[in-house]
Amino acid sequence: MPSLPPKTSSARELEAQILQNIAEQQVVPDAQQLQLIELLSSATTARYAAKSRGLYIFGPPGRGKTMMINALVAALPTKSTARFHFHEFFQLLNSPKNRVPEQRIGAIFSQGLERELKGLKILVFDEFHCTEPGDAMLMVKLVKYCSENSIFLVATSNYEPERLLDDDAFHHLVQSTIHCIREQFTVFELNGNLDYRTVAVLEQTFATGYRAGSLSVGIDAAPASAAQTMIPIGYDTIGPATIDGKTIWVSFSQLCGTRRNTADYLQLAQRYTRWHLTDIPSSQSLPMDEERRLANVLDIFYDRDIELHLYTTDHLEHLGSMLHDTERERLASRLAQLKLIELERTGN
């Protein structure tokens, strides 16, 4: 791992701005988070002066990785800095509107990198992970492109580098990238014992965005006497759903039980700011594809800070049972931020 240079006046100014951005959220960083803030300010101001091609920050969900990098991005020049989430980034690169007839997928991705990253000095990438071979190949190209074009890559992940694409059959696809991260990036583990997301709901008196959502167990959500409609999405429609301005009620079977993908969810997330996802069946009996779609919905809506109300049969305590341990922990952390609402039970 490259060593960091002495702290400069520019690094001190950036560190102060990051701390101010975090303080405005009424958050007091813990000791390990303060170390990361110092690292972020020193590394991003020095960039290639330290012969470091990037920062790789990993650790369990809820330790403040996203909050830290968002505070960093808010303090950096907008013209030379970009911040992307995993799902959002690859949707931008593979958008059908940018495709040329009969163009190879590899060419689409390469041209997309040039288009989206042109003029950047710093790329901040949230949720860097490879759970499937296709994702892994895209990540390999991303790291290589940033290295070749002097773009300093700041990435967060729930996975330490060696656990990327943790599958014996495909792990070789990312070994060169893992070696690059270990040798040419500064690697920092943010692994505090406390998952701040699990206590955030209890501490907030006025929540907004995603944290204004709820997890309602055994409660019917359908609005009374409201007309239902079909919503166009791509070349298809989704529904029936109930729309009231920027608020939508849609069933789990419509959103996650059909062949939807992250591109659909990203488009829908731009249209409505308050979501009611109804009739979610028992998490113990969910097929893996539906479980995966719900996980993607939670990831996207959390990243976009969209208010989400879930109406469930159980507490979703079995959600993620067929997914990777780290993905399951991330889901539990996302759900823990939603206010739990249950019907009061009365005895006879």
N, C-alpha and C positions, 0 to 999 in steps of 0.2 A: 504494500500500500504506500503510495507517495506520501512524503511528509509535508506538513503545511508550513508555509513561510511565516515569519513574524507578522503580528497584527499591525496593519497600517492604519492611518487616519481614516481612509475610505472604509475600511472594514469596521472601524469603531462607529462611524456614522451609520453604516448599514445595520449594524447590530442594534444600535439605539432605536432606529426606525422599526425594526422587526419587533423589538420589545414593546414599543408604543402601540403597534398594530395589535399585538396580543392583549395588551392591557385594556384596549378599547373594547375587547370582548369580555372584560371582567374575569380574565383568567390570570392566575399567578403561576408561572412556570415552575416545575420542580427542578431539582438539581441536575438531573440527566437531560431534561429539556433545555436548560440553560447551556449545557455543554454543546448540544446540537445547534442552538442559535449561534453560539460563537463559531462553531465549525461552518455553518451556512454562510455567515458573513465573511469569514476569512477565505473560504474556498471560492466563493463566487466572485469576490473582488480580485483575487489572484488569478483564478482560472489556470491557463496553461503556463503561467510563470512558475507554478509548482510542479509542472509536468504531470498534473493530474487531469484526466479527461472527464472526470465527473465525480458525483457523490451518489452513493447507493446507501439508502437508509432503510433498514428492515427491522421488523419486530411484530409482536402480536397486535391485533386490532385494539383501537381505543387508547393508544399511548400518546397520541398527539401528533403523529406524523403529518397528517393532512393539514391540521391547524398551523403547524410550523411552516410548511412550504407555502401555504396560502398567504401567511404573513410576509414571507420572503418575496413572493411575486408582487404583492401590493407595494413593496418598497423598491422594486427594480424598474428601470425604464421600460415602458410598454412597447416601444418600437422594436426592441432587440430581445424581448423576453416573451415566451409563450408558455401557457400552462394547459395540459391536457389530462383527461382521465382516460384510462385504458379503452373503454367502450367507445367513447366519443372520438378518440383519435383514429381508430381503425375504421370507424364508420365514415369519417371524413375522407380517408385515403381511398376507400373502396366504393365511394358513392357512385351509383350508376350514371349520374349526370356528367361525370368526368371521364367516362369510358369511351374508347374508340372501338368501333365494330371489329370483332375478331382479335382484339388486343389481348396479349397474354396477361394473366394475373400478376406475374412478377413485374411486368412493365408498368402495370397500373399502379402498383405499390411504389416502385422507384420514382415514377413521375409525381406521385402524390407526396412523397417525402420532399422532393424539390419544390413543389408548389407550397406546401404548408410550412416548411421550415426555412424558406428563403429569407435571408437577412437577419436570422436569429443569431444571437451570441449565447443565450442560455435557454435551454428547454427544460421545463419542469414537468415530470411525468408521474402522475399518481396511479397507484395500483399496478406496478410493473409485475407481471406474473405470466407464467407459461404453464398451462395445465393440459394443453393439447398441442400436437405437433404443428398444426397450422399456425397457431399463435406464436409458437417458438420460432418458426422461420421468419415471421414478421419482426419479432423482437431482435433477432440476429441482424437483420438488415438495418433496423433503427439504430442500434448501437454502432454498427460499422459506419453508417452514413454520418452520424454525429462526430465520430472520431475523424473521419476523412475531411469533414468540412468545418473543423474547429468550433463545433457547437458543444458547449459545456452542458452535460446532461445531469440533472438532479432527479433521481428516481426514488420513489418509495415503494415498499413491498412488504407483504406479510411473510415472505420467504427469504431465508438467507440464500446467497448465490448458489450454493451447492444443491439446494432443494428445488431449483427451477426445473420444470418438467421432470418431476420425480417419478419417472417410469423407466424401468430398466430397458425396455424395448426402444425408447426414443431419446433417452437422456444424452446420447452422443451428439444429438443435433445442437445442443446448447453448450457443450463443453468448451468450445473456443470462446464463447461469450462470457462464460463463467471465469475463464482464465483472464480475459481482458478486464473484467470487473475487479477481480482480486489484485491484479498487477498494476492497473492503470487508473483505478478509481479509489477514492477515499471511502471506505466502508464503515458505517456506523450502525450499531445495534441499539435501538430504543426499546428497552425491554422491562420497563418498570412493572412492579407487581399490580398496580391499580389500573383497571380499565375505566378510564374517565367517562366513557359513554354510559356505563352502567349506573353512574351516580348523577349524570347530568339532568335526567328527568326530575329527580327528587329535589334538586337544587334550584331549578328554574321556576320563577314565578310567572314569567310571561315568555312563552316559547313562540318562535316563528319558524316558518319553513318546515323542514322535515321533522324537527323536534316538536312541532305543534300537532303532529299526527297521533294516532292512537291504535291500540290493539284491543278490539272489542270481542269478547268471548261469549258466544251464545246469544248474540244480539242481532236482530234483523235491521238492515240498513236502508232498504229500498225506500225512496221518497214517496209519499202518498200522492196519488192521482197525477203523476207526471208522465208526459209523453216520452216514448222511447224512439231512438233514431239509430240509423247505421252511420258509422263514421268512415269516410274514405281514408285508406292508408296504402300508399303505393298503388298497385294495380288491384287492390282488394278492398274489402270493408271489414270493420270490426263492430260488433254489437249483437243484439240491440243494447244501447246504452242510454242513460238519462243525462241530459246536459242542461246546466243552469249557469249561463255566463262562462266563467272559467272553472266551474266545478263539474266534475263528472262522476257518475255512478256506473260501474261496469262490473260484471261478474267475473270470478276467477276463471270459469270455463271459457269465457270469451277472450280474456287477456293472456292466460297462461295455458289453457287447455287446447289451444289450436296452434298451428305452425307459425308462431310469431318469432321474431328474432330481435336482437338488440337495436337494429336500425329502426324497426317499428317503434320500439319503446322510446328511443331518443326523439323521434318525430312527435310522438304523442306527448312526451314530457314538455315539449315546447308549446303545445296548444293549451294545456290546462294546468292550473296552479294548485288546485285542491282535488285530490283523488279519493274516491271511496271504492275499495276493492271488496266486493261482497261474495258471500257463499263460498268461502275457502274451506275445502274439506279437511278431514283429519290429516295432520301431518304424518301420521303413521302409515297412511295408505297411499301417499302421493307417488305416482310414477316418477322415475328419475328425470325425464325430459320436462315435466311440469315443475318439478322441484328446482331444476336448473333455471327455468324461465322466471320463476318467482325470485330466485336469488339474483338474477340480472336486474329485475325490476327494483329490488331493494338497493342494489349497488348504484344504479343510475339515478334513482330518485334521491338517494342520500347525497350523491355527488352534486346533483343539480339543486339540492336543498328545496325539494318540493314536498308540500304537505300531503301525507299519505295516511289514510285510515283503513285499517284491515279489519274485516269482520269474519271471524273464524269459528270453527267447531271446537277446537282445543287451543292450548296456549302456544301452538307451533313448536312444542318442546322437542319434537322428533325431526324438525326441519333440518335438512342437510345430512341425514343419516347415511345417504349413499354418496356424499361428496367427500372431498379431501378434508382431513382434520382442520387444516388452516381455513379452508372455505367455510366450514361449519362454525368455527369460532367467529369469523367475520359476520356471518349471518346472525348469530346470537347477540353479538355486539350491536348490530344495526337494530335488531328488534328491541333490545333493552332500552333504547332511547325513546320508544313510543309509549305513551301513557296507557297503562293497563286498565281496561274497563270491564267489569264483570257484573252480571245480574246477581243481586243479593238473594241468597237462598234462605228461605224461612222454614223452620221446622213445623211439624204437625202438632 
